[in-house]
Amino acid sequence: MISRSLSAQDTAELSFTDVPVPAANLLGEAARGMAYLKRNLTQECLSVTVTAAATVRRVLEETIAYTRDRIAGSTSSRAACNCTADMAI
């Protein structure tokens, strides 16, 4: 099996050959599983991508607000950063 996932992700290939499934337990039509997967996969990937992008944006906004408003001792982190930048110059 060729893995197209990230190297840190676990992947597995499952194969069910000649496994009887009662008609009452079928989800959709027999032997149409791959077609169902292909039909929905693009939408599912898009949904995951949009959710991830929204999460990243929110985390970035919270990080910026935290570093802007944080008080360390009697000085805000913004003032301390400006002082450090001035000393480095």
N, C-alpha and C positions, 0 to 999 in steps of 0.2 A: 504494500500500500504506500503510495506517495502522499506524504502529509503536506498540506498547504497551509497549515496553521502555524502559529508562533512556536518556536522551539520549546518554550516553557509550558505550553498547553498539552494536556494529556489528550491523545486521540485514540480511537479504537475503531476497528471495523467489525461490524456484526453481520453474520450471515445466517439466515434461517432457511435452509434448503429442506424440502420435503417435510415441513412441519404442518400437520393438519390444524386448520383453524375452523371451528364451527361457523356456519353461515351467520348465526346470531351474533357472533363476536367480530365480524368484519366491520371495518370503518371505511366506508366507500366501496368501490368495486374491486373485486379480486384482481391482482396483478397491475394495479394502477398507482401503487404507492410512489414510485419515482415521478410520475406525472404530477401527482398532488404536491410533492415536495418542490418540484421545479416551478410550479405555478405560484406557490406562496413564498419561496425563498427570497426573491428580490424584495418584496414588501417587508419581510422580517428583517433583512439586512438594513434596509432604509430606516426602519423603526429603531433598531439598535443604534445606528449611527446618529440619528437625530437626538436620541436620549443621551448618548455619550457627549455629543457636542454641547447640549444644554447643561449637562453636569459640569463639564470643563469650564464653561463660561461662568457658571455660578461660583465654582471654587475660585476662579481667578478674581471675580468681584469681591468675594469674601477675603481673599488674601490681600488684595490692594487696600480694602477698608481696614483690615487689621493692622497692616504695617503703617498706614497713614495715621491712624488714631491711637496707636499703642503708646502708652507712657512707660518709660523705663526709668525708674528713679524719679527725678523731678523734671526730666526732659522728655519730650516726645521723640519717638524714633525718627521722625522726619528731621527734626533739628539735629539729632545726633548724627544722622547720615550726612547732612550738609556740612557739619563740622569736620567729619572724617574726610569728606571729599575735599574740603578746603585744605586740610593738613597734607593730603596726598599731593596736592598741586604744589 
